Amino acid sequence: MKKPNYLKPQDKVAIVCTARKFTAIEAQPAMDLLKSWDLIPVLGITIGLDNFQLGGSDEERAADFQAQLDNPEIKAIWIARGGYGSVRIIDNLNFDKFLQNPKWIVGFSDITVLHSHINTLGVSTIHGIMPYTVPNTIETSIESLKKALFGESLSYEISSHSDNRIGKTTGELVGGNLSIIYSLLGSESSIDTNGKILYIEDLDEYLYHIDRMMQNLKRNGYFKNLKGLIVGGMTDMHDNSIPFGLDAIGIIKDVTSEYDFPICFDFPAGHVKDNRALRLGQEISFEVTENKVEVNFL
């Protein structure tokens, strides 16, 4: 797995829209943050474009992202916000120059489209906060992104959840938003989980849909040779008037009950205020005990 060069002072970081729209005024807190790290923010042409929900037309968003991919002066691309839209441009992007000189792609939620596609190309990316979330996140999230970008040691220790499954393993970390992973099944952007550690999170879903997605991942062999499962925020879940009978944690436990890999729940990543950065495509050690969970990037 190729790892982009870590950032250094005065490197340029582009902020662009691949999904929902975002204005220059909204981008100001993220720009200030980058400047405080001695980085140079560069706003893409999509910042300020308004195409209903999207930050410009498909052609405009693809062209902006492509320009940042191909520009050797840009050392990282920070996606402005998620929502929906990245899948509409993924097949119109050319990653040839990017593969010759990879750079960090940063974001979460809908940006799982980019994480998954780039993972299949053999390049590491960063799952972490976006410009849209900067004003509402907390210092641990911000500091973790800085460490991830600048190549500092990245490790997390959290208290163990009562539903965790104990175990210890190492492997490449892959994943992102469950709904997006599910939507990419069967495409060339679908990730390979064989011998790897899967991270998932989601937001604003019905419980029966969580079950549907997990069942589909299972039927596609995603858990067959999985080495570990890290479950981040399963935030703002909904139930029907006739209850499904299990919450999100219960559904995940049920679907994975026949396997023996370690599982942790409520990991601080995803649609939560404490959204810590994860270098996807990199090897981690993952240990779950009765008292704590440790994730160390190797």
C-alpha positions in Angstrom: 0.0 0.0 0.0 1.5 3.4 -1.1 1.6 6.1 1.6 1.5 9.7 0.5 4.2 12.0 1.8 3.3 13.5 5.2 2.8 17.2 5.2 5.4 19.8 6.2 5.2 23.5 6.9 4.0 25.7 4.0 2.5 22.8 2.1 -0.7 23.6 0.2 -4.0 21.9 1.1 -6.9 22.2 -1.3 -10.5 22.4 -0.1 -13.0 21.2 -2.7 -16.6 19.9 -3.0 -17.2 16.4 -4.3 -20.6 16.2 -2.8 -22.8 18.9 -1.1 -22.2 22.6 -1.5 -20.0 24.7 0.7 -19.3 28.5 0.8 -16.1 30.4 1.3 -17.5 31.9 4.5 -18.2 28.4 5.8 -14.7 27.4 4.9 -13.1 30.1 6.9 -12.7 28.1 10.2 -11.0 25.3 8.3 -8.7 27.8 6.5 -7.8 29.3 9.9 -7.0 25.9 11.3 -4.7 25.0 8.4 -3.0 28.4 8.7 -2.4 27.7 12.4 -0.6 24.5 11.4 1.6 26.6 9.0 -0.2 25.2 6.0 -1.5 27.1 3.0 -5.2 26.6 2.2 -6.3 26.7 -1.4 -10.0 27.0 -2.2 -11.1 25.0 -5.3 -13.5 26.4 -7.9 -16.4 24.4 -6.4 -16.4 26.4 -3.1 -19.3 28.7 -3.5 -21.0 26.9 -6.4 -24.7 26.1 -5.9 -26.4 23.3 -7.8 -29.3 22.5 -5.6 -27.8 20.2 -2.9 -24.5 19.9 -4.7 -21.3 22.0 -4.9 -21.6 22.5 -8.6 -22.5 20.3 -11.5 -21.0 16.8 -11.8 -18.6 18.2 -14.5 -17.5 21.1 -12.3 -16.9 18.9 -9.2 -15.0 16.3 -11.2 -12.9 19.0 -12.9 -12.0 20.7 -9.6 -11.1 17.4 -7.9 -9.1 16.4 -11.0 -7.2 19.7 -11.0 -6.2 19.2 -7.4 -5.2 15.6 -8.0 -2.9 16.6 -10.9 -1.4 19.8 -9.3 2.0 18.9 -7.9 1.9 21.9 -5.6 -1.2 20.5 -3.7 -0.1 18.0 -1.1 -3.5 17.1 0.4 -7.1 17.4 -0.7 -9.6 18.1 2.1 -13.2 17.4 1.0 -15.5 20.2 2.2 -18.4 18.1 3.3 -20.3 14.9 2.7 -24.0 14.3 2.2 -24.2 12.8 -1.3 -22.6 13.2 -4.7 -19.1 11.7 -4.8 -20.3 8.6 -6.5 -21.6 10.7 -9.4 -18.1 11.8 -10.3 -15.9 8.8 -9.4 -15.9 7.2 -12.8 -14.9 10.5 -14.5 -11.7 10.8 -12.5 -8.3 9.8 -13.8 -5.9 8.8 -11.0 -2.8 8.2 -13.2 -0.9 11.3 -12.1 -2.1 10.8 -8.5 -0.6 7.2 -8.5 2.7 8.5 -9.6 2.8 11.1 -6.8 0.0 10.3 -4.3 -1.3 12.9 -1.8 -3.6 12.7 1.2 -7.4 12.6 0.5 -9.2 13.6 3.7 -12.9 13.3 4.7 -15.6 10.9 5.9 -19.2 10.0 5.3 -19.9 10.2 1.6 -16.2 10.5 1.0 -16.0 6.8 1.7 -16.6 6.6 -2.1 -13.1 8.1 -2.6 -11.5 6.1 0.3 -12.8 2.8 -1.1 -11.9 3.5 -4.7 -8.4 4.8 -3.8 -7.9 1.8 -1.5 -8.4 -0.5 -4.5 -5.7 1.5 -6.3 -3.3 0.8 -3.4 -3.0 4.2 -1.8 -3.7 5.2 1.8 -6.2 7.9 2.7 -7.4 9.7 5.9 -10.8 9.2 7.4 -11.3 12.3 9.5 -13.1 15.6 10.1 -14.0 17.9 7.2 -14.1 21.7 6.9 -17.9 21.5 7.4 -17.4 19.8 10.8 -14.5 21.9 12.1 -16.7 24.4 14.1 -18.5 21.6 15.9 -15.8 19.1 16.6 -13.6 18.9 19.7 -9.8 19.2 20.2 -9.1 15.5 20.2 -10.5 15.2 16.7 -8.6 18.2 15.5 -5.3 17.1 17.0 -5.7 13.6 15.6 -6.1 15.0 12.1 -2.9 17.1 12.5 -1.0 14.0 13.7 -2.3 11.9 10.8 -1.3 14.5 8.2 2.1 15.3 9.6 3.1 11.7 10.2 3.2 11.7 14.0 2.6 8.6 16.0 -1.1 7.7 15.9 -2.6 5.5 18.6 -5.9 5.4 20.5 -6.9 3.8 23.8 -10.6 3.9 24.9 -12.7 2.2 27.5 -14.2 -1.1 26.5 -17.9 -1.4 25.7 -19.9 -4.2 27.4 -20.8 -5.7 24.0 -17.2 -5.9 22.7 -15.7 -9.2 21.6 -12.3 -9.7 23.2 -9.3 -10.5 20.9 -6.0 -9.2 19.5 -5.0 -8.9 15.8 -3.1 -6.9 13.3 -4.0 -6.0 9.7 -4.7 -3.3 7.2 -7.5 -0.9 8.2 -10.3 -0.4 5.6 -13.8 0.9 5.6 -15.8 4.0 6.3 -19.6 4.7 6.1 -21.6 1.5 6.1 -24.3 2.8 3.7 -21.6 3.8 1.2 -19.7 0.5 1.5 -23.0 -1.2 0.9 -23.8 1.0 -2.1 -20.4 0.2 -3.7 -20.8 -3.6 -3.6 -20.2 -5.1 -7.0 -18.4 -2.0 -8.4 -14.7 -1.5 -9.1 -14.7 0.7 -6.0 -15.7 -2.1 -3.6 -13.1 -2.8 -1.0 -11.5 -6.1 -0.3 -11.7 -7.1 3.4 -9.9 -10.4 3.1 -7.4 -10.6 6.0 -8.1 -7.0 6.9 -9.7 -5.0 9.8 -13.0 -3.3 8.8 -14.2 0.0 10.3 -17.8 1.1 9.9 -20.1 3.9 11.0 -23.4 5.4 10.0 -25.9 8.1 10.5 -29.7 8.6 10.4 -30.6 5.1 9.2 -33.5 2.8 10.0 -32.6 -0.3 12.0 -34.0 -2.7 9.5 -31.7 -1.0 6.9 -28.7 -1.6 9.1 -29.6 -5.2 9.2 -30.1 -5.3 5.4 -26.7 -3.8 4.8 -24.9 -6.1 7.3 -26.6 -9.1 5.8 -25.5 -8.1 2.3 -21.9 -7.6 3.5 -22.1 -11.1 5.0 -23.5 -12.6 1.8 -20.7 -11.0 -0.2 -18.1 -12.6 2.1 -16.9 -9.4 3.8 -16.7 -11.2 7.2 -15.5 -14.6 6.1 -11.8 -13.8 6.5 -12.0 -10.6 8.4 -9.5 -10.1 11.2 -11.3 -7.5 13.2 -14.3 -5.1 13.2 -14.2 -1.5 14.6 -17.7 0.0 14.9 -17.7 3.8 15.2 -20.7 6.0 15.8 -24.1 4.5 14.8 -25.7 7.9 15.3 -29.4 8.9 15.3 -30.8 5.5 14.3 -34.6 5.1 13.7 -37.1 2.4 14.3 -40.5 1.7 12.7 -43.8 1.8 14.5 -43.5 -1.9 14.9 -40.0 -2.3 16.5 -37.3 -4.2 14.7 -36.3 -5.8 17.9 -32.6 -5.0 18.0 -30.6 -1.8 18.1 -27.6 -1.2 15.8 -25.2 -2.9 18.2 -27.5 -5.9 18.6 -27.8 -6.2 14.8 -24.1 -6.1 14.2 -23.5 -8.7 17.0 -26.2 -10.9 15.5 -24.9 -10.8 11.9 -21.3 -11.5 13.0 -22.1 -14.1 15.7 -20.7 -17.0 13.8 -17.2 -15.4 13.5 -14.5 -15.1 16.1 -12.7 -11.9 15.2 -12.4 -9.1 17.8 -15.1 -6.4 17.7 -15.3 -3.0 19.5 -18.3 -0.7 19.6 -18.6 3.1 20.1 -15.1 3.8 18.7 -14.7 7.6 18.6 -15.0 8.1 14.8 -17.8 8.9 12.4 -20.7 11.3 12.8 -19.8 12.1 16.4 -18.1 15.2 17.9 -15.1 13.1 18.8 -14.2 12.0 15.3 -10.6 10.8 15.4 -8.5 10.5 12.3 -7.9 7.0 10.8 -5.3 6.3 8.2 -7.1 3.9 6.0 -5.0 1.4 4.0 -2.4 1.2 6.8 -1.5 -1.6 9.1 -2.8 -1.4 12.7 -2.6 -3.5 15.8 -6.1 -3.9 17.3 -6.6 -5.3 20.9 -9.9 -5.6 22.8 -9.8 -6.5 26.4 -12.4 -6.5 29.1 -11.3 -3.0 30.2 -10.0 -1.2 27.1 -9.5 -1.0 23.4 -6.2 -0.2 21.8 -5.6 0.8 18.2 -2.1 1.6 17.1 -1.0 2.5 13.6 2.2 0.6 12.8 
